Amino acid sequence: MLNILGRPNAKRDAIGKVVGHQLEVYAAAVPRLGGATAHMMRYLAGVFEVPVGAIQVVFGERSVNKQIRIKSPKHLPAPIQGKPK
Protein backbone atom coordinates (compact mmCIF):
# COMPACT_ATOMS: atom_id res chain seq x y z
CA MET A 1 0.00 0.00 0.00
CA LEU A 2 1.26 3.44 -0.88
CA ASN A 3 -0.20 6.89 -0.20
CA ILE A 4 0.29 9.23 -3.14
CA LEU A 5 0.16 13.01 -3.40
CA GLY A 6 -0.51 13.49 -7.11
CA ARG A 7 0.88 16.51 -8.93
CA PRO A 8 -0.82 16.67 -12.35
CA ASN A 9 0.12 19.10 -15.14
CA ALA A 10 3.81 18.61 -14.41
CA LYS A 11 6.49 19.23 -17.03
CA ARG A 12 7.50 15.57 -16.82
CA ASP A 13 6.66 12.36 -14.99
CA ALA A 14 8.74 12.02 -11.84
CA ILE A 15 8.88 10.69 -8.31
CA GLY A 16 9.20 13.49 -5.78
CA LYS A 17 9.94 13.48 -2.10
CA VAL A 18 7.98 12.06 0.79
CA VAL A 19 5.60 14.71 2.18
CA GLY A 20 4.21 13.66 5.54
CA HIS A 21 2.95 10.14 4.89
CA GLN A 22 2.55 10.57 1.11
CA LEU A 23 4.90 10.11 -1.83
CA GLU A 24 4.78 12.97 -4.33
CA VAL A 25 4.26 11.74 -7.89
CA TYR A 26 4.40 14.24 -10.74
CA ALA A 27 2.37 13.42 -13.84
CA ALA A 28 2.68 15.14 -17.21
CA ALA A 29 -1.04 14.75 -17.84
CA VAL A 30 -4.14 16.90 -17.57
CA PRO A 31 -6.43 16.00 -14.65
CA ARG A 32 -9.56 15.39 -16.70
CA LEU A 33 -11.95 12.47 -16.16
CA GLY A 34 -9.31 10.39 -14.34
CA GLY A 35 -6.83 10.71 -17.21
CA ALA A 36 -4.00 11.94 -14.99
CA THR A 37 -4.53 9.01 -12.62
CA ALA A 38 -4.44 6.49 -15.47
CA HIS A 39 -1.30 8.15 -16.83
CA MET A 40 0.26 8.08 -13.34
CA MET A 41 -0.51 4.35 -12.91
CA ARG A 42 1.20 3.57 -16.23
CA TYR A 43 4.23 5.61 -15.13
CA LEU A 44 4.33 3.94 -11.70
CA ALA A 45 4.12 0.49 -13.33
CA GLY A 46 7.40 1.29 -15.05
CA VAL A 47 8.97 2.69 -11.88
CA PHE A 48 8.03 -0.34 -9.78
CA GLU A 49 8.69 -2.73 -12.70
CA VAL A 50 5.27 -4.36 -12.63
CA PRO A 51 2.47 -4.71 -15.20
CA VAL A 52 -0.16 -1.94 -15.07
CA GLY A 53 -2.67 -4.53 -13.86
CA ALA A 54 -0.58 -5.06 -10.70
CA ILE A 55 -1.46 -1.54 -9.52
CA GLN A 56 -4.87 -0.87 -8.02
CA VAL A 57 -6.23 2.50 -6.91
CA VAL A 58 -7.83 1.77 -3.54
CA PHE A 59 -9.27 5.27 -3.21
CA GLY A 60 -8.79 8.74 -4.67
CA GLU A 61 -9.23 7.96 -8.37
CA ARG A 62 -10.13 11.60 -9.06
CA SER A 63 -8.29 13.25 -6.19
CA VAL A 64 -4.68 14.34 -5.68
CA ASN A 65 -4.70 12.23 -2.50
CA LYS A 66 -4.66 8.56 -3.48
CA GLN A 67 -3.95 5.22 -1.94
CA ILE A 68 -2.70 2.52 -4.26
CA ARG A 69 -1.85 -1.14 -3.87
CA ILE A 70 1.11 -2.51 -5.82
CA LYS A 71 1.36 -6.27 -6.10
CA SER A 72 4.92 -7.66 -5.90
CA PRO A 73 6.98 -4.59 -6.86
CA LYS A 74 10.38 -5.51 -8.28
CA HIS A 75 11.94 -2.08 -7.65
CA LEU A 76 11.43 0.63 -5.04
CA PRO A 77 12.22 4.29 -5.79
CA ALA A 78 14.92 5.98 -3.70
CA PRO A 79 12.52 8.12 -1.57
CA ILE A 80 10.75 4.96 -0.38
CA GLN A 81 14.04 3.23 0.37
CA GLY A 82 15.12 6.24 2.42
CA LYS A 83 18.02 6.99 0.06
CA PRO A 84 18.64 10.31 -1.69
CA LYS A 85 17.82 10.45 -5.42
VOVEX-971099 format. One record per residue: residue number from 1; y, x, z of N, C-alpha, C in turn. Coordinates in pm, 1 decimal, decimal comma, padded with zeros to 6 digits, m for minus. Layout:
BEGIN
num/n.yy/n.xx/n.zz/ca.yy/ca.xx/ca.zz/c.yy/c.xx/c.zz
NUM/Y/X/Z/Y/X/Z/Y/X/Z
...
This chain:
BEGIN
num/n.yy/n.xx/n.zz/ca.yy/ca.xx/ca.zz/c.yy/c.xx/c.zz
1/m00117,7/00085,6/00000,0/00000,0/00000,0/00000,0/00122,4/00089,0/00000,0
2/00222,2/00047,3/m00074,9/00344,4/00126,0/m00087,8/00462,9/00030,6/m00094,8
3/00564,8/00057,8/m00014,7/00688,8/m00019,6/m00019,9/00783,7/00051,0/m00115,1
4/00838,1/m00024,7/m00208,2/00923,1/00029,1/m00313,6/01063,9/m00027,8/m00301,0
5/01162,6/00058,3/m00322,8/01301,5/00016,0/m00340,0/01332,3/00041,7/m00486,2
6/01328,9/m00063,8/m00567,0/01349,2/m00051,2/m00710,8/01495,1/m00029,0/m00746,4
7/01516,9/00059,1/m00841,6/01651,3/00088,0/m00892,6/01649,9/00068,6/m01044,7
8/01668,0/m00056,7/m01090,6/01666,9/m00081,9/m01235,4/01794,3/m00030,3/m01301,5
9/01796,8/m00034,0/m01433,4/01910,5/00011,7/m01513,9/01942,0/00159,4/m01494,3
10/01841,9/00237,7/m01459,1/01861,1/00381,1/m01440,6/01865,8/00450,8/m01576,4
11/01918,9/00572,6/m01578,5/01923,1/00649,3/m01703,1/01784,1/00690,7/m01747,8
12/01694,0/00711,3/m01649,1/01556,9/00750,4/m01681,6/01463,6/00703,3/m01570,1
13/01336,0/00699,4/m01600,6/01236,4/00666,4/m01499,0/01219,6/00787,5/m01407,8
14/01216,6/00763,4/m01277,9/01202,0/00874,1/m01183,7/01162,0/00823,6/m01045,9
15/01098,6/00912,6/m00971,5/01068,7/00888,2/m00830,9/01183,3/00948,9/m00752,1
16/01239,8/00871,9/m00661,3/01349,2/00920,5/m00578,4/01298,7/00966,1/m00443,3
17/01383,5/00951,1/m00345,4/01347,9/00993,7/m00210,0/01295,5/00874,2/m00129,8
18/01248,9/00903,1/m00012,3/01206,3/00797,6/00079,4/01330,3/00750,5/00155,1
19/01356,2/00620,5/00149,8/01470,7/00559,6/00218,0/01415,0/00464,0/00322,7
20/01426,6/00502,2/00449,1/01366,3/00420,5/00554,3/01216,0/00420,7/00538,5
21/01159,1/00306,0/00509,4/01013,9/00294,7/00488,5/00979,6/00263,2/00343,0
22/01077,5/00286,3/00251,9/01056,7/00255,2/00110,8/01073,4/00379,8/00024,1
23/00998,3/00384,6/m00083,6/01010,9/00490,2/m00182,7/01101,9/00440,2/m00294,2
24/01207,7/00514,6/m00322,2/01297,0/00477,7/m00432,6/01226,3/00505,9/m00564,8
25/01229,3/00408,3/m00654,9/01174,2/00426,0/m00788,6/01279,7/00378,5/m00887,4
26/01324,2/00471,0/m00972,7/01424,5/00439,7/m01074,1/01353,5/00397,2/m01201,7
27/01402,2/00289,5/m01261,8/01341,8/00236,8/m01384,5/01449,2/00221,7/m01491,6
28/01422,0/00278,8/m01607,2/01513,7/00268,0/m01720,7/01483,0/00138,2/m01794,9
29/01501,7/00027,5/m01725,8/01474,9/m00104,3/m01783,7/01572,0/m00204,7/m01723,4
30/01600,8/m00307,8/m01800,8/01690,4/m00413,6/m01757,3/01613,4/m00512,1/m01669,5
31/01670,3/m00549,0/m01554,1/01600,0/m00642,6/m01464,6/01612,0/m00787,1/m01512,6
32/01533,7/m00821,2/m01613,9/01539,2/m00955,5/m01669,6/01398,7/m01012,4/m01678,5
33/01375,3/m01123,6/m01611,8/01247,0/m01194,6/m01615,6/01128,3/m01106,0/m01577,7
34/01147,4/m01017,8/m01479,3/01038,8/m00931,3/m01433,6/01010,8/m00813,1/m01524,0
35/01093,4/m00792,7/m01625,8/01071,2/m00683,2/m01720,8/01083,6/m00545,8/m01658,2
36/01177,3/m00529,9/m01565,4/01193,6/m00400,3/m01498,9/01072,7/m00371,1/m01410,4
37/01019,2/m00472,8/m01346,2/00901,5/m00453,3/m01261,5/00781,7/m00412,3/m01347,0
38/00760,4/m00479,1/m01457,9/00649,4/m00444,3/m01546,8/00664,5/m00301,6/m01598,2
39/00786,8/m00265,7/m01635,7/00814,6/m00130,1/m01682,5/00785,1/m00029,9/m01570,7
40/00829,2/m00061,5/m01449,3/00808,3/00026,2/m01333,9/00659,2/00043,6/m01305,3
41/00578,7/m00060,9/m01317,5/00435,4/m00050,9/m01290,6/00367,5/00039,4/m01394,6
42/00411,3/00031,1/m01520,2/00356,7/00120,5/m01623,4/00393,4/00265,5/m01592,6
43/00517,2/00287,4/m01549,9/00561,4/00422,6/m01513,1/00480,9/00473,7/m01393,3
44/00466,2/00391,2/m01289,9/00393,7/00432,9/m01170,3/00245,8/00459,0/m01199,4
45/00188,2/00386,4/m01294,0/00049,4/00411,6/m01332,6/00034,9/00555,3/m01382,1
46/00131,4/00602,3/m01458,5/00128,8/00740,5/m01505,5/00149,4/00839,9/m01391,7
47/00241,1/00808,5/m01301,7/00269,1/00897,2/m01188,3/00146,9/00911,9/m01098,4
48/00081,3/00800,7/m01067,6/m00034,2/00802,7/m00977,7/m00166,0/00828,1/m01051,8
49/m00156,9/00841,2/m01184,9/m00272,5/00869,2/m01270,3/m00383,2/00764,7/m01254,2
50/m00342,0/00639,2/m01268,2/m00435,6/00526,7/m01262,8/m00406,7/00433,6/m01380,6
51/m00501,3/00347,4/m01417,9/m00470,5/00246,6/m01519,5/m00370,6/00144,3/m01463,7
52/m00293,9/00082,6/m01549,7/m00194,5/m00015,8/m01506,7/m00260,6/m00126,1/m01424,1
53/m00381,6/m00162,8/m01458,3/m00453,0/m00266,9/m01386,1/m00488,2/m00230,2/m01242,1
54/m00475,6/m00102,4/m01206,7/m00505,9/m00058,4/m01070,1/m00386,0/m00076,9/m00976,9
55/m00273,8/m00122,8/m01033,3/m00153,6/m00146,0/m00952,5/m00127,7/m00295,8/m00945,6
56/m00112,6/m00344,7/m00824,2/m00087,4/m00486,8/m00802,0/00041,3/m00502,7/m00721,8
57/00129,3/m00590,5/m00767,6/00249,9/m00622,8/m00691,0/00210,2/m00728,8/m00588,9
58/00215,3/m00691,8/m00461,7/00177,0/m00783,5/m00354,2/00288,7/m00885,3/m00332,5
59/00412,5/m00836,7/m00323,6/00527,2/m00927,1/m00320,7/00650,2/m00854,4/m00373,9
60/00748,8/m00934,1/m00416,4/00873,8/m00878,6/m00466,5/00877,4/m00858,6/m00616,5
61/00800,3/m00936,7/m00690,8/00795,6/m00923,1/m00837,5/00935,4/m00920,6/m00899,6
62/01024,5/m01005,0/m00849,7/01159,9/m01013,3/m00906,2/01265,4/m00974,0/m00804,8
63/01233,3/m00877,8/m00721,5/01325,4/m00828,8/m00619,2/01325,7/m00675,8/m00624,2
64/01431,7/m00614,3/m00575,3/01433,8/m00467,6/m00568,2/01341,8/m00419,1/m00457,2
65/01314,6/m00503,8/m00358,7/01223,0/m00470,3/m00249,6/01084,6/m00521,8/m00284,8
66/00991,0/m00429,5/m00305,2/00856,2/m00466,1/m00347,9/00753,3/m00400,5/m00257,8
67/00637,3/m00459,5/m00255,5/00522,4/m00395,1/m00194,4/00413,5/m00396,6/m00300,3
68/00356,2/m00279,3/m00325,1/00251,8/m00269,7/m00426,3/00126,5/m00209,6/m00364,4
69/00015,0/m00240,5/m00427,9/m00114,4/m00185,0/m00387,2/m00163,4/m00101,6/m00505,6
70/m00199,4/00022,3/m00477,9/m00251,3/00111,1/m00582,0/m00394,6/00146,5/m00545,9
71/m00485,7/00112,0/m00635,5/m00627,4/00136,2/m00610,4/m00665,4/00277,2/m00655,6
72/m00714,2/00357,1/m00564,6/m00766,4/00492,0/m00589,7/m00670,9/00582,1/m00668,0
73/m00550,1/00608,5/m00615,1/m00458,8/00698,3/m00686,1/m00517,0/00839,3/m00693,4
74/m00500,3/00902,5/m00808,5/m00551,1/01038,0/m00827,8/m00444,8/01143,0/m00797,1
75/m00319,3/01101,4/m00789,9/m00208,1/01193,8/m00765,1/m00105,4/01123,5/m00678,1
76/m00045,1/01197,3/m00585,8/00063,1/01143,2/m00503,8/00190,6/01221,4/m00532,3
77/00303,7/01152,7/m00555,6/00429,4/01221,9/m00579,4/00473,5/01300,0/m00456,0
78/00552,4/01403,4/m00477,9/00598,0/01491,6/m00369,7/00662,1/01417,8/m00251,7
79/00751,4/01318,2/m00272,5/00811,7/01251,7/m00156,6/00709,8/01183,8/m00064,7
80/00600,0/01138,6/m00119,2/00496,0/01074,9/m00037,7/00415,2/01180,3/00037,2
81/00395,9/01295,0/m00025,3/00322,9/01403,7/00037,0/00405,7/01473,6/00144,6
82/00536,2/01446,6/00147,3/00623,8/01512,4/00242,3/00671,4/01648,1/00193,7
83/00654,5/01674,9/00064,8/00698,6/01801,7/00005,9/00826,8/01778,8/m00072,6
84/00913,0/01878,4/m00083,4/01031,1/01863,7/m00169,2/00989,0/01856,8/m00315,1
85/01074,6/01796,3/m00398,7/01044,6/01782,1/m00542,1/01022,0/01915,4/m00608,3
